[in-house]
Each structure stands twice: as structure tokens, then as C-alpha cells.
Amino acid sequence: MNKEDFDEIIRHSMIIRKKYHELELQHHGSKWTVEEDALAYLTDAGLVGRNIMSEQQRWPKAGSKDELEHKLGENIWWLIVLAERSGIDIKDAINNFLTKTDAALG
């Protein structure tokens, strides 16, 4: 993936987050906090685990393949949102992680 593609994913992610903020204002009178976003991400991360278990025949659930695909995408979206709301450049974060981890593993 080139840099422009990832920039577009980030831009589109934040547009969608803004639309959810509008729904939150409409339904609850306030936007979710960063903490609430983090809790929503953790819930979705748990659902990734549950759907992986289902795909490995360790948890009985129908339709897990489609939900797993959706939840994997949603988890990446949440990480982008959380990084943006925390003032962290997600591109730098992943690049730094990969560089440091690669160096540590030789």
C-alpha cells in the first residue's frame, strides 16, 4: 500500500467518526469521549477473538467469517480514530513499531 492509500484510509476513517459523533449528539446529547471510544474498540477486539474461535471450531456461531472480516476492518478503523484523537500519527506509530521490533528480532 502506498502512502497516499493509507492517507485516504485515515481521512475516510475520520469522516465516518465525525458522522458517528453527530449520531451521538442526536441520541445522547454529547459526543463519546476518547475513553468511550477505547472501550468500544476493546469490545470489538473481543469480538474478533470470539469470531476467530468460531472459525477454528472452538466456539459455536453461525456467520462468523463475514463478521470476522467486518470486525477486523472495524478494529483497524478504531485504532486510527484513537490515534488521531490522542494526537498520534498512526503512520509513524506503525513504522516505529515495525522498525524497533525488526531490530530487536535481528
BELWO-V713854 format. One record per residue. RES is the residue in one small letter. OMEGA is omega in radians with two decimals (* if undefined). D_CENTER is the distance of its C-alpha to the mean C-alpha in Angstrom with 2 decimals. Layout:
# BELWO-V713854
RES&OMEGA&D_CENTER / RES&OMEGA&D_CENTER
This chain:
# BELWO-V713854
m&3.11&17.72 / n&-3.07&19.53 / k&-3.12&18.56 / e&3.10&19.13 / d&-3.13&16.72 / f&3.07&13.82 / d&3.13&15.23 / e&3.09&15.26 / i&3.12&11.61 / i&-3.13&10.96 / r&-3.13&13.85 / h&3.10&12.90 / s&-3.10&9.44 / m&3.03&11.59 / i&3.12&14.23 / i&3.13&12.25 / r&3.11&11.22 / k&3.10&14.96 / k&3.07&15.99 / y&3.08&14.24 / h&3.11&16.01 / e&3.08&19.17 / l&3.13&18.85 / e&3.09&18.37 / l&-3.12&21.48 / q&-3.04&23.33 / h&-3.02&22.72 / h&3.14&22.65 / g&3.08&24.28 / s&3.08&21.58 / k&3.04&18.04 / w&3.03&15.53 / t&3.06&15.71 / v&3.12&13.18 / e&3.11&14.12 / e&3.05&13.44 / d&3.14&9.90 / a&3.10&9.58 / l&3.09&11.49 / a&3.09&9.52 / y&-3.12&6.39 / l&3.07&9.29 / t&3.13&10.80 / d&3.08&8.26 / a&3.07&8.31 / g&3.12&12.01 / l&3.02&12.14 / v&3.12&10.97 / g&-3.13&13.89 / r&3.13&16.16 / n&3.02&15.75 / i&3.10&16.41 / m&3.13&19.42 / s&-3.14&20.55 / e&3.13&20.41 / q&3.14&22.53 / q&3.10&24.92 / r&3.11&24.29 / w&-3.09&23.18 / p&3.12&24.83 / k&3.10&22.59 / a&3.04&23.24 / g&-3.05&20.81 / s&-3.11&18.17 / k&3.13&17.75 / d&3.13&16.58 / e&3.10&14.27 / l&3.12&12.86 / e&-3.14&12.23 / h&-3.09&10.58 / k&3.06&8.33 / l&3.09&7.46 / g&-3.13&6.66 / e&3.12&4.83 / n&3.08&2.67 / i&3.09&3.04 / w&3.13&3.48 / w&-3.14&2.78 / l&3.07&3.91 / i&3.14&6.10 / v&-3.12&7.17 / l&3.09&7.99 / a&-3.14&9.73 / e&-3.11&11.55 / r&3.13&12.64 / s&3.13&13.82 / g&-3.14&15.75 / i&3.06&14.27 / d&-3.06&14.32 / i&3.11&11.29 / k&3.09&13.86 / d&-3.11&16.30 / a&-3.12&14.12 / i&3.12&13.39 / n&3.11&16.99 / n&3.11&18.45 / f&-3.11&16.78 / l&-3.14&18.07 / t&-3.12&21.42 / k&-3.13&22.02 / t&3.10&21.08 / d&3.13&23.18 / a&-3.13&26.02 / a&-3.13&25.90 / l&3.09&26.17 / g&*&28.89
